[in-house]
Amino acid sequence: MTNAKPQVKIVNIQTGEETVRDATAEEIAQIELDATNSAAEKAEAETKETAKAALLTQLGITAEQARLLLS
């Protein structure tokens, strides 16, 4: 696995010209921040799903039954 710099692709939609360049330090920082935030959001969603499943089990009902109760 290489540690190559991320690349940025810019496409001129009028001409179709494509330019590929190395990402700037700021762009790399943003890419890393976005990846961290995405991982955190995914972990939070998984935690919520686990909690929902545990609650449904505790209540002894299915997700469909819960939807019916809440409709």
PDB file of N, H, CA, C and O in Angstrom:
ATOM      1  N   MET A   1       0.845  -1.179   0.000  1.00  0.00           N
ATOM      2  CA  MET A   1       0.000   0.000   0.000  1.00  0.00           C
ATOM      3  C   MET A   1       0.885   1.235   0.000  1.00  0.00           C
ATOM      4  O   MET A   1       1.855   1.313   0.754  1.00  0.00           O
ATOM      5  N   THR A   2       0.553   2.182  -0.834  1.00  0.00           N
ATOM      6  H   THR A   2      -0.235   2.118  -1.447  1.00  0.00           H
ATOM      7  CA  THR A   2       1.361   3.392  -0.926  1.00  0.00           C
ATOM      8  C   THR A   2       0.717   4.522  -0.151  1.00  0.00           C
ATOM      9  O   THR A   2      -0.484   4.502   0.119  1.00  0.00           O
ATOM     10  N   ASN A   3       1.513   5.493   0.200  1.00  0.00           N
ATOM     11  H   ASN A   3       2.488   5.510  -0.019  1.00  0.00           H
ATOM     12  CA  ASN A   3       1.014   6.684   0.881  1.00  0.00           C
ATOM     13  C   ASN A   3       0.982   7.862  -0.081  1.00  0.00           C
ATOM     14  O   ASN A   3       1.412   8.962   0.267  1.00  0.00           O
ATOM     15  N   ALA A   4       0.484   7.644  -1.268  1.00  0.00           N
ATOM     16  H   ALA A   4       0.134   6.751  -1.551  1.00  0.00           H
ATOM     17  CA  ALA A   4       0.402   8.695  -2.269  1.00  0.00           C
ATOM     18  C   ALA A   4      -0.585   9.766  -1.815  1.00  0.00           C
ATOM     19  O   ALA A   4      -1.564   9.484  -1.124  1.00  0.00           O
ATOM     20  N   LYS A   5      -0.301  10.996  -2.220  1.00  0.00           N
ATOM     21  H   LYS A   5       0.495  11.225  -2.781  1.00  0.00           H
ATOM     22  CA  LYS A   5      -1.209  12.100  -1.902  1.00  0.00           C
ATOM     23  C   LYS A   5      -2.538  11.893  -2.614  1.00  0.00           C
ATOM     24  O   LYS A   5      -2.578  11.388  -3.736  1.00  0.00           O
ATOM     25  N   PRO A   6      -3.618  12.283  -1.960  1.00  0.00           N
ATOM     26  CA  PRO A   6      -4.910  12.227  -2.647  1.00  0.00           C
ATOM     27  C   PRO A   6      -4.893  13.143  -3.876  1.00  0.00           C
ATOM     28  O   PRO A   6      -4.198  14.159  -3.905  1.00  0.00           O
ATOM     29  N   GLN A   7      -5.651  12.767  -4.856  1.00  0.00           N
ATOM     30  H   GLN A   7      -6.215  11.942  -4.833  1.00  0.00           H
ATOM     31  CA  GLN A   7      -5.746  13.538  -6.092  1.00  0.00           C
ATOM     32  C   GLN A   7      -7.090  14.253  -6.154  1.00  0.00           C
ATOM     33  O   GLN A   7      -8.093  13.763  -5.635  1.00  0.00           O
ATOM     34  N   VAL A   8      -7.094  15.414  -6.793  1.00  0.00           N
ATOM     35  H   VAL A   8      -6.280  15.812  -7.214  1.00  0.00           H
ATOM     36  CA  VAL A   8      -8.313  16.177  -7.024  1.00  0.00           C
ATOM     37  C   VAL A   8      -8.521  16.227  -8.530  1.00  0.00           C
ATOM     38  O   VAL A   8      -7.610  16.562  -9.287  1.00  0.00           O
ATOM     39  N   LYS A   9      -9.728  15.892  -8.948  1.00  0.00           N
ATOM     40  H   LYS A   9     -10.468  15.621  -8.333  1.00  0.00           H
ATOM     41  CA  LYS A   9     -10.049  15.920 -10.379  1.00  0.00           C
ATOM     42  C   LYS A   9     -11.021  17.066 -10.621  1.00  0.00           C
ATOM     43  O   LYS A   9     -12.080  17.136  -9.998  1.00  0.00           O
ATOM     44  N   ILE A  10     -10.656  17.955 -11.523  1.00  0.00           N
ATOM     45  H   ILE A  10      -9.796  17.898 -12.030  1.00  0.00           H
ATOM     46  CA  ILE A  10     -11.490  19.095 -11.872  1.00  0.00           C
ATOM     47  C   ILE A  10     -11.940  18.899 -13.316  1.00  0.00           C
ATOM     48  O   ILE A  10     -11.123  18.678 -14.210  1.00  0.00           O
ATOM     49  N   VAL A  11     -13.248  18.984 -13.528  1.00  0.00           N
ATOM     50  H   VAL A  11     -13.912  19.163 -12.802  1.00  0.00           H
ATOM     51  CA  VAL A  11     -13.800  18.795 -14.869  1.00  0.00           C
ATOM     52  C   VAL A  11     -14.497  20.080 -15.293  1.00  0.00           C
ATOM     53  O   VAL A  11     -15.394  20.564 -14.603  1.00  0.00           O
ATOM     54  N   ASN A  12     -14.081  20.628 -16.428  1.00  0.00           N
ATOM     55  H   ASN A  12     -13.353  20.235 -16.989  1.00  0.00           H
ATOM     56  CA  ASN A  12     -14.746  21.779 -17.026  1.00  0.00           C
ATOM     57  C   ASN A  12     -15.925  21.231 -17.814  1.00  0.00           C
ATOM     58  O   ASN A  12     -15.742  20.577 -18.841  1.00  0.00           O
ATOM     59  N   ILE A  13     -17.146  21.501 -17.330  1.00  0.00           N
ATOM     60  H   ILE A  13     -17.294  22.032 -16.496  1.00  0.00           H
ATOM     61  CA  ILE A  13     -18.314  20.891 -17.974  1.00  0.00           C
ATOM     62  C   ILE A  13     -18.610  21.493 -19.341  1.00  0.00           C
ATOM     63  O   ILE A  13     -19.318  20.886 -20.145  1.00  0.00           O
ATOM     64  N   GLN A  14     -18.082  22.664 -19.606  1.00  0.00           N
ATOM     65  H   GLN A  14     -17.507  23.157 -18.953  1.00  0.00           H
ATOM     66  CA  GLN A  14     -18.313  23.273 -20.918  1.00  0.00           C
ATOM     67  C   GLN A  14     -17.422  22.651 -21.998  1.00  0.00           C
ATOM     68  O   GLN A  14     -17.857  22.440 -23.130  1.00  0.00           O
ATOM     69  N   THR A  15     -16.178  22.362 -21.634  1.00  0.00           N
ATOM     70  H   THR A  15     -15.824  22.533 -20.714  1.00  0.00           H
ATOM     71  CA  THR A  15     -15.238  21.833 -22.625  1.00  0.00           C
ATOM     72  C   THR A  15     -14.972  20.345 -22.464  1.00  0.00           C
ATOM     73  O   THR A  15     -14.470  19.703 -23.386  1.00  0.00           O
ATOM     74  N   GLY A  16     -15.306  19.786 -21.292  1.00  0.00           N
ATOM     75  H   GLY A  16     -15.714  20.308 -20.543  1.00  0.00           H
ATOM     76  CA  GLY A  16     -15.017  18.392 -21.024  1.00  0.00           C
ATOM     77  C   GLY A  16     -13.574  18.168 -20.602  1.00  0.00           C
ATOM     78  O   GLY A  16     -13.169  17.031 -20.359  1.00  0.00           O
ATOM     79  N   GLU A  17     -12.797  19.236 -20.512  1.00  0.00           N
ATOM     80  H   GLU A  17     -13.126  20.160 -20.709  1.00  0.00           H
ATOM     81  CA  GLU A  17     -11.387  19.119 -20.116  1.00  0.00           C
ATOM     82  C   GLU A  17     -11.288  18.680 -18.660  1.00  0.00           C
ATOM     83  O   GLU A  17     -11.968  19.220 -17.788  1.00  0.00           O
ATOM     84  N   GLU A  18     -10.436  17.699 -18.412  1.00  0.00           N
ATOM     85  H   GLU A  18      -9.883  17.260 -19.120  1.00  0.00           H
ATOM     86  CA  GLU A  18     -10.227  17.185 -17.066  1.00  0.00           C
ATOM     87  C   GLU A  18      -8.810  17.502 -16.618  1.00  0.00           C
ATOM     88  O   GLU A  18      -7.848  17.305 -17.359  1.00  0.00           O
ATOM     89  N   THR A  19      -8.700  17.999 -15.387  1.00  0.00           N
ATOM     90  H   THR A  19      -9.482  18.159 -14.785  1.00  0.00           H
ATOM     91  CA  THR A  19      -7.399  18.291 -14.803  1.00  0.00           C
ATOM     92  C   THR A  19      -7.292  17.510 -13.501  1.00  0.00           C
ATOM     93  O   THR A  19      -8.195  17.557 -12.666  1.00  0.00           O
ATOM     94  N   VAL A  20      -6.187  16.793 -13.330  1.00  0.00           N
ATOM     95  H   VAL A  20      -5.454  16.755 -14.009  1.00  0.00           H
ATOM     96  CA  VAL A  20      -5.951  16.042 -12.098  1.00  0.00           C
ATOM     97  C   VAL A  20      -4.702  16.619 -11.448  1.00  0.00           C
ATOM     98  O   VAL A  20      -3.674  16.812 -12.097  1.00  0.00           O
ATOM     99  N   ARG A  21      -4.817  16.892 -10.145  1.00  0.00           N
ATOM    100  H   ARG A  21      -5.652  16.736  -9.618  1.00  0.00           H
ATOM    101  CA  ARG A  21      -3.686  17.465  -9.420  1.00  0.00           C
ATOM    102  C   ARG A  21      -3.651  16.888  -8.015  1.00  0.00           C
ATOM    103  O   ARG A  21      -4.627  16.302  -7.545  1.00  0.00           O
ATOM    104  N   ASP A  22      -2.508  17.062  -7.345  1.00  0.00           N
ATOM    105  H   ASP A  22      -1.715  17.538  -7.726  1.00  0.00           H
ATOM    106  CA  ASP A  22      -2.412  16.654  -5.943  1.00  0.00           C
ATOM    107  C   ASP A  22      -3.280  17.567  -5.086  1.00  0.00           C
ATOM    108  O   ASP A  22      -3.400  18.760  -5.361  1.00  0.00           O
ATOM    109  N   ALA A  23      -3.877  17.004  -4.056  1.00  0.00           N
ATOM    110  H   ALA A  23      -3.779  16.034  -3.832  1.00  0.00           H
ATOM    111  CA  ALA A  23      -4.682  17.794  -3.129  1.00  0.00           C
ATOM    112  C   ALA A  23      -3.771  18.698  -2.301  1.00  0.00           C
ATOM    113  O   ALA A  23      -2.627  18.354  -2.003  1.00  0.00           O
ATOM    114  N   THR A  24      -4.306  19.855  -1.940  1.00  0.00           N
ATOM    115  H   THR A  24      -5.235  20.134  -2.182  1.00  0.00           H
ATOM    116  CA  THR A  24      -3.558  20.773  -1.074  1.00  0.00           C
ATOM    117  C   THR A  24      -3.634  20.276   0.362  1.00  0.00           C
ATOM    118  O   THR A  24      -4.412  19.375   0.675  1.00  0.00           O
ATOM    119  N   ALA A  25      -2.832  20.860   1.222  1.00  0.00           N
ATOM    120  H   ALA A  25      -2.200  21.592   0.968  1.00  0.00           H
ATOM    121  CA  ALA A  25      -2.846  20.487   2.644  1.00  0.00           C
ATOM    122  C   ALA A  25      -4.233  20.720   3.246  1.00  0.00           C
ATOM    123  O   ALA A  25      -4.709  19.922   4.054  1.00  0.00           O
ATOM    124  N   GLU A  26      -4.866  21.805   2.851  1.00  0.00           N
ATOM    125  H   GLU A  26      -4.479  22.452   2.195  1.00  0.00           H
ATOM    126  CA  GLU A  26      -6.205  22.110   3.366  1.00  0.00           C
ATOM    127  C   GLU A  26      -7.220  21.068   2.892  1.00  0.00           C
ATOM    128  O   GLU A  26      -8.078  20.637   3.662  1.00  0.00           O
ATOM    129  N   GLU A  27      -7.118  20.666   1.627  1.00  0.00           N
ATOM    130  H   GLU A  27      -6.421  21.016   1.001  1.00  0.00           H
ATOM    131  CA  GLU A  27      -8.031  19.658   1.097  1.00  0.00           C
ATOM    132  C   GLU A  27      -7.813  18.309   1.769  1.00  0.00           C
ATOM    133  O   GLU A  27      -8.772  17.591   2.052  1.00  0.00           O
ATOM    134  N   ILE A  28      -6.565  17.965   2.021  1.00  0.00           N
ATOM    135  H   ILE A  28      -5.786  18.548   1.791  1.00  0.00           H
ATOM    136  CA  ILE A  28      -6.257  16.709   2.715  1.00  0.00           C
ATOM    137  C   ILE A  28      -6.828  16.738   4.127  1.00  0.00           C
ATOM    138  O   ILE A  28      -7.393  15.748   4.591  1.00  0.00           O
ATOM    139  N   ALA A  29      -6.681  17.873   4.810  1.00  0.00           N
ATOM    140  H   ALA A  29      -6.222  18.678   4.432  1.00  0.00           H
ATOM    141  CA  ALA A  29      -7.228  18.007   6.160  1.00  0.00           C
ATOM    142  C   ALA A  29      -8.746  17.837   6.133  1.00  0.00           C
ATOM    143  O   ALA A  29      -9.314  17.194   7.015  1.00  0.00           O
ATOM    144  N   GLN A  30      -9.400  18.409   5.129  1.00  0.00           N
ATOM    145  H   GLN A  30      -8.938  18.931   4.412  1.00  0.00           H
ATOM    146  CA  GLN A  30     -10.851  18.296   5.017  1.00  0.00           C
ATOM    147  C   GLN A  30     -11.261  16.857   4.718  1.00  0.00           C
ATOM    148  O   GLN A  30     -12.245  16.367   5.271  1.00  0.00           O
ATOM    149  N   ILE A  31     -10.522  16.186   3.858  1.00  0.00           N
ATOM    150  H   ILE A  31      -9.723  16.584   3.409  1.00  0.00           H
ATOM    151  CA  ILE A  31     -10.801  14.777   3.546  1.00  0.00           C
ATOM    152  C   ILE A  31     -10.712  13.934   4.820  1.00  0.00           C
ATOM    153  O   ILE A  31     -11.574  13.092   5.075  1.00  0.00           O
ATOM    154  N   GLU A  32      -9.667  14.164   5.614  1.00  0.00           N
ATOM    155  H   GLU A  32      -8.967  14.848   5.406  1.00  0.00           H
ATOM    156  CA  GLU A  32      -9.491  13.419   6.860  1.00  0.00           C
ATOM    157  C   GLU A  32     -10.601  13.730   7.857  1.00  0.00           C
ATOM    158  O   GLU A  32     -11.105  12.831   8.530  1.00  0.00           O
ATOM    159  N   LEU A  33     -10.985  15.013   7.951  1.00  0.00           N
ATOM    160  H   LEU A  33     -10.576  15.743   7.404  1.00  0.00           H
ATOM    161  CA  LEU A  33     -12.066  15.405   8.858  1.00  0.00           C
ATOM    162  C   LEU A  33     -13.381  14.767   8.429  1.00  0.00           C
ATOM    163  O   LEU A  33     -14.135  14.268   9.264  1.00  0.00           O
ATOM    164  N   ASP A  34     -13.656  14.784   7.119  1.00  0.00           N
ATOM    165  H   ASP A  34     -13.043  15.189   6.441  1.00  0.00           H
ATOM    166  CA  ASP A  34     -14.878  14.166   6.610  1.00  0.00           C
ATOM    167  C   ASP A  34     -14.909  12.667   6.906  1.00  0.00           C
ATOM    168  O   ASP A  34     -15.955  12.126   7.266  1.00  0.00           O
ATOM    169  N   ALA A  35     -13.762  11.993   6.754  1.00  0.00           N
ATOM    170  H   ALA A  35     -12.912  12.433   6.461  1.00  0.00           H
ATOM    171  CA  ALA A  35     -13.694  10.557   7.035  1.00  0.00           C
ATOM    172  C   ALA A  35     -13.940  10.282   8.518  1.00  0.00           C
ATOM    173  O   ALA A  35     -14.642   9.333   8.869  1.00  0.00           O
ATOM    174  N   THR A  36     -13.367  11.106   9.377  1.00  0.00           N
ATOM    175  H   THR A  36     -12.797  11.877   9.092  1.00  0.00           H
ATOM    176  CA  THR A  36     -13.562  10.952  10.815  1.00  0.00           C
ATOM    177  C   THR A  36     -15.023  11.167  11.183  1.00  0.00           C
ATOM    178  O   THR A  36     -15.597  10.393  11.949  1.00  0.00           O
ATOM    179  N   ASN A  37     -15.626  12.227  10.631  1.00  0.00           N
ATOM    180  H   ASN A  37     -15.160  12.856  10.008  1.00  0.00           H
ATOM    181  CA  ASN A  37     -17.033  12.513  10.913  1.00  0.00           C
ATOM    182  C   ASN A  37     -17.940  11.405  10.401  1.00  0.00           C
ATOM    183  O   ASN A  37     -18.910  11.034  11.063  1.00  0.00           O
ATOM    184  N   SER A  38     -17.628  10.880   9.234  1.00  0.00           N
ATOM    185  H   SER A  38     -16.841  11.181   8.697  1.00  0.00           H
ATOM    186  CA  SER A  38     -18.423   9.806   8.666  1.00  0.00           C
ATOM    187  C   SER A  38     -18.356   8.556   9.540  1.00  0.00           C
ATOM    188  O   SER A  38     -19.368   7.894   9.771  1.00  0.00           O
ATOM    189  N   ALA A  39     -17.171   8.246  10.016  1.00  0.00           N
ATOM    190  H   ALA A  39     -16.349   8.784   9.828  1.00  0.00           H
ATOM    191  CA  ALA A  39     -17.001   7.075  10.888  1.00  0.00           C
ATOM    192  C   ALA A  39     -17.764   7.271  12.194  1.00  0.00           C
ATOM    193  O   ALA A  39     -18.378   6.332  12.700  1.00  0.00           O
ATOM    194  N   ALA A  40     -17.729   8.474  12.738  1.00  0.00           N
ATOM    195  H   ALA A  40     -17.230   9.237  12.326  1.00  0.00           H
ATOM    196  CA  ALA A  40     -18.444   8.764  13.982  1.00  0.00           C
ATOM    197  C   ALA A  40     -19.953   8.657  13.772  1.00  0.00           C
ATOM    198  O   ALA A  40     -20.658   8.103  14.614  1.00  0.00           O
ATOM    199  N   GLU A  41     -20.451   9.186  12.650  1.00  0.00           N
ATOM    200  H   GLU A  41     -19.878   9.636  11.966  1.00  0.00           H
ATOM    201  CA  GLU A  41     -21.876   9.104  12.360  1.00  0.00           C
ATOM    202  C   GLU A  41     -22.316   7.654  12.173  1.00  0.00           C
ATOM    203  O   GLU A  41     -23.395   7.266  12.622  1.00  0.00           O
ATOM    204  N   LYS A  42     -21.482   6.858  11.514  1.00  0.00           N
ATOM    205  H   LYS A  42     -20.606   7.173  11.150  1.00  0.00           H
ATOM    206  CA  LYS A  42     -21.807   5.447  11.310  1.00  0.00           C
ATOM    207  C   LYS A  42     -21.854   4.716  12.648  1.00  0.00           C
ATOM    208  O   LYS A  42     -22.761   3.918  12.888  1.00  0.00           O
ATOM    209  N   ALA A  43     -20.890   4.981  13.513  1.00  0.00           N
ATOM    210  H   ALA A  43     -20.153   5.628  13.318  1.00  0.00           H
ATOM    211  CA  ALA A  43     -20.862   4.338  14.828  1.00  0.00           C
ATOM    212  C   ALA A  43     -22.087   4.730  15.647  1.00  0.00           C
ATOM    213  O   ALA A  43     -22.667   3.897  16.343  1.00  0.00           O
ATOM    214  N   GLU A  44     -22.478   6.005  15.560  1.00  0.00           N
ATOM    215  H   GLU A  44     -22.006   6.681  14.994  1.00  0.00           H
ATOM    216  CA  GLU A  44     -23.650   6.478  16.299  1.00  0.00           C
ATOM    217  C   GLU A  44     -24.920   5.797  15.783  1.00  0.00           C
ATOM    218  O   GLU A  44     -25.774   5.394  16.572  1.00  0.00           O
ATOM    219  N   ALA A  45     -25.040   5.672  14.471  1.00  0.00           N
ATOM    220  H   ALA A  45     -24.346   5.999  13.830  1.00  0.00           H
ATOM    221  CA  ALA A  45     -26.206   5.016  13.884  1.00  0.00           C
ATOM    222  C   ALA A  45     -26.270   3.547  14.294  1.00  0.00           C
ATOM    223  O   ALA A  45     -27.345   3.028  14.594  1.00  0.00           O
ATOM    224  N   GLU A  46     -25.115   2.881  14.305  1.00  0.00           N
ATOM    225  H   GLU A  46     -24.242   3.303  14.061  1.00  0.00           H
ATOM    226  CA  GLU A  46     -25.075   1.479  14.717  1.00  0.00           C
ATOM    227  C   GLU A  46     -25.463   1.330  16.187  1.00  0.00           C
ATOM    228  O   GLU A  46     -26.163   0.386  16.554  1.00  0.00           O
ATOM    229  N   THR A  47     -25.013   2.255  17.024  1.00  0.00           N
ATOM    230  H   THR A  47     -24.444   3.022  16.727  1.00  0.00           H
ATOM    231  CA  THR A  47     -25.359   2.232  18.445  1.00  0.00           C
ATOM    232  C   THR A  47     -26.861   2.402  18.635  1.00  0.00           C
ATOM    233  O   THR A  47     -27.474   1.712  19.450  1.00  0.00           O
ATOM    234  N   LYS A  48     -27.451   3.327  17.876  1.00  0.00           N
ATOM    235  H   LYS A  48     -26.953   3.888  17.214  1.00  0.00           H
ATOM    236  CA  LYS A  48     -28.901   3.549  17.967  1.00  0.00           C
ATOM    237  C   LYS A  48     -29.675   2.315  17.514  1.00  0.00           C
ATOM    238  O   LYS A  48     -30.665   1.935  18.139  1.00  0.00           O
ATOM    239  N   GLU A  49     -29.224   1.691  16.428  1.00  0.00           N
ATOM    240  H   GLU A  49     -28.420   2.000  15.920  1.00  0.00           H
ATOM    241  CA  GLU A  49     -29.898   0.489  15.933  1.00  0.00           C
ATOM    242  C   GLU A  49     -29.822  -0.639  16.951  1.00  0.00           C
ATOM    243  O   GLU A  49     -30.793  -1.369  17.150  1.00  0.00           O
ATOM    244  N   THR A  50     -28.667  -0.780  17.595  1.00  0.00           N
ATOM    245  H   THR A  50     -27.878  -0.187  17.433  1.00  0.00           H
ATOM    246  CA  THR A  50     -28.504  -1.807  18.616  1.00  0.00           C
ATOM    247  C   THR A  50     -29.433  -1.537  19.795  1.00  0.00           C
ATOM    248  O   THR A  50     -30.046  -2.457  20.336  1.00  0.00           O
ATOM    249  N   ALA A  51     -29.531  -0.265  20.189  1.00  0.00           N
ATOM    250  H   ALA A  51     -29.033   0.482  19.750  1.00  0.00           H
ATOM    251  CA  ALA A  51     -30.416   0.103  21.301  1.00  0.00           C
ATOM    252  C   ALA A  51     -31.873  -0.153  20.937  1.00  0.00           C
ATOM    253  O   ALA A  51     -32.643  -0.631  21.771  1.00  0.00           O
ATOM    254  N   LYS A  52     -32.260   0.161  19.695  1.00  0.00           N
ATOM    255  H   LYS A  52     -31.635   0.548  19.019  1.00  0.00           H
ATOM    256  CA  LYS A  52     -33.638  -0.093  19.256  1.00  0.00           C
ATOM    257  C   LYS A  52     -33.942  -1.582  19.291  1.00  0.00           C
ATOM    258  O   LYS A  52     -34.996  -1.999  19.771  1.00  0.00           O
ATOM    259  N   ALA A  53     -33.012  -2.380  18.779  1.00  0.00           N
ATOM    260  H   ALA A  53     -32.155  -2.042  18.389  1.00  0.00           H
ATOM    261  CA  ALA A  53     -33.215  -3.828  18.761  1.00  0.00           C
ATOM    262  C   ALA A  53     -33.341  -4.375  20.178  1.00  0.00           C
ATOM    263  O   ALA A  53     -34.175  -5.239  20.444  1.00  0.00           O
ATOM    264  N   ALA A  54     -32.515  -3.872  21.079  1.00  0.00           N
ATOM    265  H   ALA A  54     -31.837  -3.170  20.862  1.00  0.00           H
ATOM    266  CA  ALA A  54     -32.576  -4.327  22.473  1.00  0.00           C
ATOM    267  C   ALA A  54     -33.909  -3.952  23.110  1.00  0.00           C
ATOM    268  O   ALA A  54     -34.496  -4.742  23.850  1.00  0.00           O
ATOM    269  N   LEU A  55     -34.378  -2.750  22.821  1.00  0.00           N
ATOM    270  H   LEU A  55     -33.901  -2.108  22.221  1.00  0.00           H
ATOM    271  CA  LEU A  55     -35.663  -2.308  23.384  1.00  0.00           C
ATOM    272  C   LEU A  55     -36.811  -3.147  22.832  1.00  0.00           C
ATOM    273  O   LEU A  55     -37.702  -3.552  23.579  1.00  0.00           O
ATOM    274  N   LEU A  56     -36.790  -3.407  21.535  1.00  0.00           N
ATOM    275  H   LEU A  56     -36.066  -3.078  20.928  1.00  0.00           H
ATOM    276  CA  LEU A  56     -37.841  -4.243  20.954  1.00  0.00           C
ATOM    277  C   LEU A  56     -37.838  -5.640  21.564  1.00  0.00           C
ATOM    278  O   LEU A  56     -38.897  -6.207  21.831  1.00  0.00           O
ATOM    279  N   THR A  57     -36.657  -6.188  21.781  1.00  0.00           N
ATOM    280  H   THR A  57     -35.797  -5.726  21.564  1.00  0.00           H
ATOM    281  CA  THR A  57     -36.546  -7.501  22.417  1.00  0.00           C
ATOM    282  C   THR A  57     -37.086  -7.447  23.837  1.00  0.00           C
ATOM    283  O   THR A  57     -37.809  -8.343  24.271  1.00  0.00           O
ATOM    284  N   GLN A  58     -36.728  -6.387  24.558  1.00  0.00           N
ATOM    285  H   GLN A  58     -36.140  -5.659  24.206  1.00  0.00           H
ATOM    286  CA  GLN A  58     -37.184  -6.227  25.935  1.00  0.00           C
ATOM    287  C   GLN A  58     -38.718  -6.122  25.981  1.00  0.00           C
ATOM    288  O   GLN A  58     -39.360  -6.667  26.880  1.00  0.00           O
ATOM    289  N   LEU A  59     -39.288  -5.419  25.004  1.00  0.00           N
ATOM    290  H   LEU A  59     -38.767  -4.977  24.275  1.00  0.00           H
ATOM    291  CA  LEU A  59     -40.742  -5.265  24.957  1.00  0.00           C
ATOM    292  C   LEU A  59     -41.438  -6.495  24.381  1.00  0.00           C
ATOM    293  O   LEU A  59     -42.649  -6.661  24.533  1.00  0.00           O
ATOM    294  N   GLY A  60     -40.671  -7.347  23.726  1.00  0.00           N
ATOM    295  H   GLY A  60     -39.688  -7.213  23.603  1.00  0.00           H
ATOM    296  CA  GLY A  60     -41.234  -8.560  23.148  1.00  0.00           C
ATOM    297  C   GLY A  60     -42.060  -8.297  21.895  1.00  0.00           C
ATOM    298  O   GLY A  60     -43.012  -9.024  21.611  1.00  0.00           O
ATOM    299  N   ILE A  61     -41.690  -7.244  21.134  1.00  0.00           N
ATOM    300  H   ILE A  61     -40.917  -6.654  21.364  1.00  0.00           H
ATOM    301  CA  ILE A  61     -42.417  -6.941  19.906  1.00  0.00           C
ATOM    302  C   ILE A  61     -41.432  -6.821  18.743  1.00  0.00           C
ATOM    303  O   ILE A  61     -40.225  -6.666  18.931  1.00  0.00           O
ATOM    304  N   THR A  62     -41.988  -6.899  17.543  1.00  0.00           N
ATOM    305  H   THR A  62     -42.968  -7.026  17.390  1.00  0.00           H
ATOM    306  CA  THR A  62     -41.152  -6.753  16.344  1.00  0.00           C
ATOM    307  C   THR A  62     -41.129  -5.286  15.921  1.00  0.00           C
ATOM    308  O   THR A  62     -41.898  -4.470  16.428  1.00  0.00           O
ATOM    309  N   ALA A  63     -40.246  -4.966  14.996  1.00  0.00           N
ATOM    310  H   ALA A  63     -39.621  -5.628  14.584  1.00  0.00           H
ATOM    311  CA  ALA A  63     -40.168  -3.604  14.468  1.00  0.00           C
ATOM    312  C   ALA A  63     -41.476  -3.239  13.779  1.00  0.00           C
ATOM    313  O   ALA A  63     -41.937  -2.102  13.887  1.00  0.00           O
ATOM    314  N   GLU A  64     -42.075  -4.187  13.076  1.00  0.00           N
ATOM    315  H   GLU A  64     -41.701  -5.110  12.988  1.00  0.00           H
ATOM    316  CA  GLU A  64     -43.357  -3.935  12.399  1.00  0.00           C
ATOM    317  C   GLU A  64     -44.457  -3.626  13.420  1.00  0.00           C
ATOM    318  O   GLU A  64     -45.268  -2.724  13.209  1.00  0.00           O
ATOM    319  N   GLN A  65     -44.481  -4.369  14.512  1.00  0.00           N
ATOM    320  H   GLN A  65     -43.822  -5.101  14.683  1.00  0.00           H
ATOM    321  CA  GLN A  65     -45.472  -4.109  15.558  1.00  0.00           C
ATOM    322  C   GLN A  65     -45.262  -2.735  16.183  1.00  0.00           C
ATOM    323  O   GLN A  65     -46.231  -2.043  16.498  1.00  0.00           O
ATOM    324  N   ALA A  66     -44.017  -2.338  16.364  1.00  0.00           N
ATOM    325  H   ALA A  66     -43.230  -2.900  16.108  1.00  0.00           H
ATOM    326  CA  ALA A  66     -43.724  -1.011  16.906  1.00  0.00           C
ATOM    327  C   ALA A  66     -44.222   0.072  15.961  1.00  0.00           C
ATOM    328  O   ALA A  66     -44.792   1.072  16.397  1.00  0.00           O
ATOM    329  N   ARG A  67     -44.001  -0.134  14.643  1.00  0.00           N
ATOM    330  H   ARG A  67     -43.537  -0.946  14.289  1.00  0.00           H
ATOM    331  CA  ARG A  67     -44.485   0.843  13.654  1.00  0.00           C
ATOM    332  C   ARG A  67     -46.008   0.972  13.715  1.00  0.00           C
ATOM    333  O   ARG A  67     -46.553   2.072  13.626  1.00  0.00           O
ATOM    334  N   LEU A  68     -46.677  -0.158  13.865  1.00  0.00           N
ATOM    335  H   LEU A  68     -46.233  -1.052  13.936  1.00  0.00           H
ATOM    336  CA  LEU A  68     -48.149  -0.131  13.969  1.00  0.00           C
ATOM    337  C   LEU A  68     -48.597   0.634  15.209  1.00  0.00           C
ATOM    338  O   LEU A  68     -49.554   1.405  15.157  1.00  0.00           O
ATOM    339  N   LEU A  69     -47.918   0.423  16.301  1.00  0.00           N
ATOM    340  H   LEU A  69     -47.140  -0.204  16.344  1.00  0.00           H
ATOM    341  CA  LEU A  69     -48.275   1.125  17.538  1.00  0.00           C
ATOM    342  C   LEU A  69     -48.074   2.633  17.422  1.00  0.00           C
ATOM    343  O   LEU A  69     -48.818   3.413  18.017  1.00  0.00           O
ATOM    344  N   LEU A  70     -47.082   3.031  16.666  1.00  0.00           N
ATOM    345  H   LEU A  70     -46.477   2.397  16.183  1.00  0.00           H
ATOM    346  CA  LEU A  70     -46.746   4.452  16.546  1.00  0.00           C
ATOM    347  C   LEU A  70     -47.491   5.156  15.402  1.00  0.00           C
ATOM    348  O   LEU A  70     -47.361   6.367  15.224  1.00  0.00           O
ATOM    349  N   SER A  71     -48.265   4.394  14.636  1.00  0.00           N
ATOM    350  H   SER A  71     -48.370   3.410  14.780  1.00  0.00           H
ATOM    351  CA  SER A  71     -48.966   5.026  13.504  1.00  0.00           C
ATOM    352  C   SER A  71     -50.344   5.520  13.909  1.00  0.00           C
ATOM    353  O   SER A  71     -51.068   6.076  13.083  1.00  0.00           O
TER     354      SER A  71
END
